[in-house]
């Protein structure tokens, strides 16, 4: 596989311009979590020795298809800076990255770029969290919940999680005792989840001092981000959001 910047098109050129860090990570193991979810272990090629670990940390991975390279974002799962190892989880579907992951074997090398990944819990710590995601963003959500646990935060999280397969609800979720989780089937291209969140906003829930985190498909991300900011009153600075994929095109 060619990993040159020129083979990455304009996206690669922009990242190079902003001094993004490139690494080659190597598959060490594969694990089927469910029939629709795959976890791969990686050695980092120096990534975790150079880039500080933070909650929801993600990389831009490059996959070859049709003679060109395609970028997809993935969260690092259980990163260990001492050993420079981590896992990446793939929600399987008909896509370039999923096809690569299904065929991956120990020793395979994946080029990745680190740029744009930043997140902090905040100081003062939020009084609570509103979180909306799906199986693609579940690794990032678990990373955030782990960070809250490690910080000893008592702040509750209210989560809305979208699923496509019944087995998705069996995926590991690092829920704490104070957290509330609502699983929502993906229907009408995400409209069911959006409506569920909107109804919750009308319930009179006190979200003073809360922060929001959203990572769904692009259309749902925009809708839920607006509800968090306006209907729940979190404001523009109170919500961190990122579209993880588009309908018909997975990003993560």
C-alpha distance (Angstrom), angle and dihedral (degrees) to the residues before:
residue distance angle dihedral
X1 . . .
X2 3.77 . .
X3 3.80 112.2 .
X4 3.79 100.1 179.1
X5 3.80 119.3 135.2
X6 3.80 89.7 -120.8
X7 3.80 89.4 59.2
X8 3.81 89.9 55.9
X9 3.79 95.3 63.3
X10 3.80 124.0 -146.4
X11 3.81 93.5 -26.5
X12 3.79 91.5 59.6
X13 3.81 91.0 45.7
X14 3.82 91.7 52.8
X15 3.80 91.9 48.6
X16 3.80 90.8 50.1
X17 3.80 89.8 50.2
X18 3.81 89.7 55.5
X19 3.82 92.2 47.4
X20 3.79 95.4 -111.6
X21 3.80 114.9 -177.4
X22 3.81 118.4 -113.8
X23 3.80 124.5 -156.3
X24 3.78 139.3 169.9
X25 3.78 113.2 -134.2
X26 3.80 123.3 -165.5
X27 3.79 129.3 -141.7
X28 3.81 112.4 -119.2
X29 3.81 101.6 172.0
X30 3.79 144.6 -7.4
X31 3.81 128.9 -138.1
X32 3.79 129.5 -177.2
X33 3.83 106.8 -141.5
X34 3.82 93.8 179.3
X35 3.79 132.8 -18.1
X36 3.81 87.4 -88.9
X37 3.80 100.7 38.4
X38 3.81 130.1 63.1
X39 3.79 131.5 -173.5
X40 3.81 121.9 -157.6
X41 3.79 125.0 -168.2
X42 3.82 119.0 -139.9
X43 3.77 141.3 -171.9
X44 3.78 107.5 -136.8
X45 3.80 104.5 -135.2
X46 3.81 89.3 -133.6
X47 3.81 95.4 -45.4
X48 3.80 97.5 124.6
X49 3.80 91.1 40.9
X50 3.81 89.9 60.7
X51 3.81 105.6 29.0
X52 3.85 118.4 58.4
X53 3.81 114.1 -125.3
X54 3.80 117.3 -115.0
X55 3.83 135.0 168.7
X56 3.84 114.3 -74.9
X57 3.84 89.9 11.7
X58 3.81 110.7 177.0
X59 3.77 141.4 179.2
X60 3.79 134.2 -150.8
X61 3.80 107.4 -119.8
X62 3.81 122.7 -160.5
X63 3.80 121.7 -139.7
X64 3.79 127.1 -175.8
X65 3.79 121.1 -130.4
X66 3.78 132.6 149.7
X67 3.79 92.2 4.5
X68 3.80 95.4 -57.3
X69 3.79 138.8 82.6
X70 3.80 122.8 -107.5
X71 3.82 125.4 -160.0
X72 3.81 124.1 -135.3
X73 3.81 128.9 172.1
X74 3.82 122.1 -127.9
X75 3.80 133.6 179.5
X76 3.80 119.1 -126.7
X77 3.81 109.6 -119.6
X78 3.83 120.0 -149.8
X79 3.82 94.6 -11.4
X80 3.81 113.0 -161.5
X81 3.82 111.6 -164.3
X82 3.81 92.9 -170.5
X83 3.80 93.7 60.6
X84 3.83 95.1 25.5
X85 3.80 90.8 -129.0
X86 3.80 135.4 129.5
X87 3.79 142.5 153.8
X88 3.79 130.5 -116.3
X89 3.81 121.6 -154.9
X90 3.80 123.2 -147.5
X91 3.80 125.2 -158.5
X92 3.81 99.8 -147.0
X93 3.79 119.8 -127.6
X94 3.78 138.4 130.5
X95 3.79 97.9 -62.8
X96 3.81 143.2 113.0
X97 3.81 96.6 -106.6
X98 3.81 94.3 44.6
X99 3.80 91.4 50.1
X100 3.80 90.0 51.5
X101 3.81 92.0 49.2
X102 3.81 93.2 49.3
X103 3.80 90.6 54.9
X104 3.82 97.1 39.5
X105 3.81 119.8 121.9
X106 3.81 132.8 -175.4
X107 3.78 109.0 -76.0
X108 3.81 95.6 33.9
X109 3.80 113.2 130.5
X110 3.81 125.1 -138.5
X111 3.84 121.6 -168.0
X112 3.80 114.1 -137.5
X113 3.78 137.0 178.8
X114 3.81 126.8 -150.5
X115 3.80 113.1 -146.5
X116 3.77 133.1 128.2
X117 3.82 97.7 15.8
X118 3.80 109.6 131.1
X119 3.78 134.1 134.1
X120 3.79 138.1 150.8
X121 3.79 131.1 -175.0
X122 3.78 90.3 -129.2
X123 3.79 138.7 -124.8
X124 2.92 118.2 -83.1
X125 3.77 89.9 36.7
X126 3.82 115.5 -119.3
X127 3.80 119.4 -100.6
X128 3.79 89.4 -129.7
X129 3.79 145.1 -22.2
X130 3.78 137.6 -115.2
X131 3.81 110.4 -158.1
X132 3.79 129.9 -178.4
X133 3.79 122.7 -178.6
X134 3.78 147.8 121.8
X135 3.80 139.6 -136.2
X136 3.81 91.3 -66.7
X137 3.80 92.4 57.1
X138 3.82 96.2 34.5
X139 3.84 93.0 101.2
X140 3.81 89.6 56.1
X141 3.80 91.6 46.8
X142 3.80 90.5 51.4
X143 3.80 88.9 49.5
X144 3.80 90.5 53.6
X145 3.80 93.1 47.3
X146 3.82 89.7 48.1
X147 3.80 90.0 52.8
X148 3.80 90.8 51.4
X149 3.80 90.1 49.8
X150 3.81 92.2 48.2
X151 3.81 90.1 50.7
X152 3.80 90.7 50.3
X153 3.79 89.8 -122.3
X154 3.81 114.4 174.4
X155 3.82 90.4 -165.3
X156 3.82 110.0 125.5
X157 3.78 121.7 -131.3
X158 3.78 124.6 -145.3
X159 3.79 108.9 -155.0
X160 3.79 132.6 -167.6
X161 3.80 110.8 -167.8
X162 3.78 124.5 -173.7
X163 3.81 120.4 -148.2
X164 3.80 134.9 -171.9
X165 3.81 101.3 -172.6
X166 3.80 128.9 41.8
X167 3.81 89.3 -124.4
X168 3.83 89.8 60.0
X169 3.80 88.4 77.0
X170 3.82 88.6 61.3
X171 3.80 93.3 58.1
X172 3.82 115.0 116.0
X173 3.80 110.3 -85.9
X174 3.80 117.1 -176.5
X175 3.77 93.3 -143.8
X176 3.80 118.3 167.3
X177 3.83 123.7 -145.7
X178 3.82 92.3 -102.2
X179 3.82 94.5 51.4
X180 3.82 125.3 101.1
X181 3.81 118.9 -150.3
X182 3.81 129.1 -167.4
X183 3.81 117.1 -172.8
X184 3.80 113.3 -153.7
X185 3.83 125.5 -170.3
X186 3.78 114.2 -124.3
X187 3.78 104.6 -107.7
X188 3.81 134.0 158.6
X189 3.82 91.4 9.7
X190 3.79 93.1 -58.4
X191 3.80 98.7 -43.6
X192 3.82 92.2 121.7
X193 3.81 92.4 60.6
X194 3.80 92.3 45.5
X195 3.81 91.4 51.8
X196 3.81 91.4 46.8
X197 3.81 90.8 54.1
X198 3.80 91.5 46.3
X199 3.82 91.9 52.3
X200 3.82 89.5 49.6
X201 3.81 89.1 53.9
X202 3.80 89.0 56.8
X203 3.80 92.8 54.2
X204 3.80 94.9 84.1
X205 3.81 94.9 -113.4
X206 3.82 111.2 171.8
X207 3.82 106.7 -122.4
X208 3.80 98.3 165.8
X209 3.80 108.2 150.6
X210 3.79 93.6 9.9
X211 3.79 127.7 136.7
X212 3.80 127.9 -150.3
X213 3.80 134.0 -139.7
X214 3.81 122.5 -170.9
X215 3.82 131.9 -179.5
X216 3.81 116.9 159.2
X217 3.80 135.0 118.9
X218 3.80 111.8 -43.9
X219 3.81 97.2 -99.6
X220 3.81 94.9 45.5
X221 3.81 91.4 44.4
X222 3.81 91.1 57.6
X223 3.81 92.3 46.7
X224 3.81 96.9 47.0
X225 3.81 92.5 42.7
X226 3.80 88.3 56.2
X227 3.80 91.6 50.1
X228 3.81 92.2 48.9
X229 3.80 91.8 49.3
X230 3.80 99.3 42.4
X231 3.80 112.1 18.7
X232 3.81 95.4 37.7
X233 3.82 91.1 36.4
X234 3.81 97.8 -128.3
X235 3.80 93.4 134.8
X236 3.79 129.2 -144.6
X237 3.81 95.9 -66.2
X238 3.79 92.7 45.8
X239 3.80 96.7 68.3
X240 3.80 130.1 67.6
X241 3.80 111.7 -163.6
X242 3.77 139.3 170.4
X243 3.80 130.5 172.4
X244 3.80 106.1 -124.1
X245 3.78 96.5 -170.1
X246 3.79 147.1 -7.3
X247 3.78 125.0 -125.8
X248 3.79 104.1 -87.0
X249 3.82 93.1 13.4
X250 3.81 124.0 69.4
X251 3.78 119.5 -149.1
X252 3.78 99.4 179.5
